Amino acid sequence: MTSNPILDEIYATREVLLAEHDGDLHAYVEAARKRALESGRPIYKPKKRTKIGIGARIAPGPLPHHLACGSALGGSSLRSKLGPDC
């Protein structure tokens, strides 16, 4: 296996950072979080995602005209039920 100097540097840096916290990754992450909060810089907070999937309730509503008439798919059995407006 060949040596990669970039990865070797990353691994060495990781060892130094963890050694500063007695090898405790949780303590390192908490210290980093505290430094980030104290820096006063804005921290990105993503919006909570809504769950769509099995069991999700979606409000019923009318279909858009192009879907109801089947023009998006080249024809539909709904067209005969909707009348001549489509």
N, C-alpha and C positions, 0 to 999 in steps of 0.2 A: 504494500500500500504506500502510495506516495504522500509526502507531506505537503500540506497547503498552508503557506505562511499567513494568509488572511484568517483562516479558521484557527490556526495556532494562536494568533493574537487575540481573537475573540474568546477562546477558551481560557487563556491566561488572564484576560481582563475579568472574565466571569469569576475566576478563582479569587482574584484580589478583592472584588466587590463583596463576594460572599464571606471572605475571611474577615472583613471589617465588621461583619454581623455574626461572627462565630458559626458560619455555615448555615445560618437560619434564613431560608429564602423568604419566609413570611415576614421576618423582622426587616429584611432589606426592602421588600415591597411597601411595607408600612412607612418606612423612613422616606422612600421615594415619593409616596403619596403626600406625606407631610410637607416635604420640600416643594412639591408642585403647588400645594394649596397656599403655602407661605409666599410663593413667588409673586402672587397677584396676577399672574397671567391667566387669560381666559382658558377654561378647560372645556373641551367639546363634550356635550352630553346629548347623545342621539335620542330622538323621539322614540317613545315606546311603540312597538309594532303591534298591530292588531292581528289577531289570529283568524285566518280564513282557511277553512278546510272542513273536515268531517265534523258534522254537528254544528257548524257555524250557521247563524241565522242571518240571512240577507233579506233586506226589506224588499217585498215584491213591488214591481212597478211595470209600467208598459215597456214593451220592447221598442228600441229605436226604429223609425220607419224603414230604414234599409234592411234591418234584420227581420222585421215582421213580414215584409213583402217578399223576402227572399232574394232581393236584388244583389245582395252581397254574395250569395251562393248560387246564383243563376236560376233560382226557382224554388218554390216551396209549396207544401200542401196548405199552408196558412193563407196563401194568396186567394184561394177559392173561398175561404171563409171571411176574408176581409172586404171583399167587394171590389168594384171597379176603380177605386181610388188608387190602388197600388198599380 
